[in-house]
Amino acid sequence: MKKRTLYLLRHGSADVAGPNGDIERPLKSKGKADIEYLSEVLIKQGISWDLSFCSNALRANSTFQIIDKVIPEATSIINDCLYGSSADEVMLLLQSQKDSVCSILLVGHNPCLQSLGLILAASGGEKYARFAKNFPPGSFLSLDLSINKWSEISPRVGYINHLLVPGDF
């Protein structure tokens, strides 16, 4: 069985919506700093991915531009599905991925990412309880998946490995 890993990254903290609406909200200075530091933590821990999907919203894309230095050679795709989508829609995206891909990073928004994580993760434990309570901007979740191929992704196949929240790192 090839190990499959899913990483969820909620965009960094962002400004309020301006005249261009929610999709054009930029990151705050704190949001940029949190993601810069998270990048350093991920590099030190040797965390990597093969493929990344990023929301088309400015704050998610800005987050991705910072985090991309962790694995610049990974394939990256901007995907409209990650803005305003449901966890079920993102599950379909994941189920359609090639079996040669072992790890995927999703850079997006709540409530979608938190809902997806709660669907996929086996319940129980301190990390699960913390994640269920709050997944604030700039947070990162790593799920080890007990599947052979992405088409098998379904509820409760994941185990939380890392939960990194700004303020913790």
C-alpha positions in Angstrom: 0.0 0.0 0.0 1.4 3.4 -1.0 1.0 5.9 1.8 -1.4 8.7 0.9 -1.3 12.1 2.7 -3.6 15.0 2.5 -2.6 18.4 3.8 -5.1 21.2 4.5 -3.9 24.8 4.7 -6.4 27.5 5.5 -5.3 30.9 4.0 -3.5 33.3 6.3 -5.5 36.0 8.1 -6.9 38.5 5.7 -8.3 42.0 5.6 -12.1 42.6 5.4 -13.7 42.7 2.0 -13.2 45.9 0.1 -14.8 47.4 -3.0 -13.8 44.3 -5.1 -15.6 41.9 -2.8 -14.6 38.8 -0.8 -12.6 37.1 -3.5 -10.1 40.0 -3.6 -9.3 40.2 0.2 -5.5 40.5 0.7 -3.5 39.0 3.5 -2.8 41.0 6.5 0.8 41.5 7.6 0.2 39.0 10.4 -1.2 36.5 7.9 1.9 36.8 5.8 4.2 36.4 8.8 2.3 33.3 10.1 2.6 31.6 6.7 6.3 32.5 6.4 6.9 30.9 9.7 4.8 27.9 8.9 6.8 27.4 5.8 10.0 27.2 7.9 8.4 24.7 10.3 7.3 22.5 7.4 10.8 22.6 5.8 12.4 21.6 9.2 10.0 18.8 9.6 10.5 17.5 6.0 6.9 17.8 5.1 6.3 17.7 1.3 3.6 17.1 -1.3 3.4 16.0 -4.9 0.5 18.1 -6.0 -1.2 21.2 -4.7 -4.6 22.8 -5.4 -5.2 26.4 -4.4 -8.4 28.5 -4.4 -8.6 31.3 -6.9 -9.2 33.9 -4.1 -6.4 36.4 -3.6 -5.8 35.6 0.1 -5.4 31.9 -0.7 -3.2 32.5 -3.7 -1.0 34.9 -1.6 -0.8 32.2 1.0 0.2 29.7 -1.6 2.9 31.9 -3.1 4.6 31.9 0.4 4.1 28.2 1.2 5.2 27.2 -2.3 8.9 27.6 -1.3 8.6 24.5 0.8 8.2 22.3 -2.4 8.7 24.5 -5.4 8.9 21.5 -7.8 5.4 20.2 -6.9 2.7 20.5 -9.5 0.4 23.4 -8.6 -3.1 24.1 -9.9 -5.4 27.1 -9.2 -8.9 25.6 -8.8 -12.1 27.6 -8.7 -13.7 24.6 -6.9 -11.9 25.5 -3.7 -13.6 28.9 -3.3 -17.1 28.6 -1.9 -17.2 24.9 -2.4 -18.5 22.1 -0.1 -16.5 19.3 1.4 -18.4 16.9 -0.9 -17.2 18.8 -4.0 -13.6 18.7 -2.8 -13.9 15.0 -2.1 -14.9 14.5 -5.8 -11.8 16.5 -6.8 -9.6 14.3 -4.6 -11.2 11.0 -5.8 -10.3 11.9 -9.4 -6.6 12.2 -8.8 -4.0 9.9 -10.4 -2.7 7.0 -8.3 0.9 8.1 -8.9 0.2 11.1 -6.7 1.0 10.2 -3.1 0.4 13.5 -1.3 -1.8 16.6 -2.0 -2.0 20.0 -0.4 -5.2 22.0 -0.5 -5.0 25.7 0.1 -8.4 27.2 0.7 -11.1 28.3 3.1 -13.4 27.5 5.9 -15.9 26.1 6.4 -15.0 23.7 3.6 -11.5 22.7 4.8 -12.5 22.1 8.4 -15.6 20.1 7.2 -13.5 18.0 4.9 -11.0 17.3 7.7 -13.8 16.3 10.1 -15.3 14.0 7.5 -12.1 12.3 6.7 -10.5 12.0 10.1 -11.2 9.2 12.5 -12.7 10.9 15.6 -11.1 10.9 18.9 -7.9 12.2 20.5 -6.6 15.6 21.4 -5.7 16.7 17.9 -9.1 15.8 16.6 -10.8 17.7 19.5 -8.7 20.8 18.8 -9.3 20.7 15.1 -13.0 20.2 15.6 -13.2 23.2 17.8 -11.2 25.6 15.7 -9.2 25.8 12.4 -8.3 29.5 12.3 -6.6 31.3 9.4 -3.0 30.1 8.8 -3.7 26.6 10.2 -2.2 23.4 8.7 -3.6 19.9 9.1 -1.9 16.7 7.9 -4.0 13.6 7.4 -2.5 10.1 6.8 -5.0 8.3 4.7 -5.6 4.5 4.8 -6.3 4.1 1.1 -4.5 2.6 -1.8 -5.8 5.1 -4.4 -7.5 8.4 -4.3 -10.7 7.0 -5.7 -11.1 5.2 -2.3 -11.2 8.4 -0.3 -14.2 8.3 2.0 -15.3 9.3 5.6 -13.1 8.2 8.5 -10.1 7.0 6.4 -7.7 9.6 7.8 -5.6 10.0 11.0 -4.4 13.4 12.1 -0.7 13.5 12.1 0.1 17.3 12.4 -2.1 20.1 13.5 -0.3 23.4 13.4 -2.1 26.6 14.4 -0.7 30.1 14.5 0.4 30.8 18.1 1.5 27.2 18.5 4.5 27.6 16.2 
